[in-house]
């Protein structure tokens, strides 16, 4: 499945911080470089794709099972 997500450079953005697995972050940075986009763009695209394509009830249940 191909999902096209547009990155809107005019949209206001906030600076934030998260805790994430360092090896995952390093892999994401490399991927952003390979795609010639900012890491912020990659994260925003990933979040939009996730939110548009995942079933929230299924995800919620999976997260409950892991805790």
Secondary structure, DSSP 8 states (H G I E B T S, - for coil): --------TTS----------HHHHHHHHHHHHHHTS-HHHHHHHHHHHHHHHS-HHHHHHHHHHH-
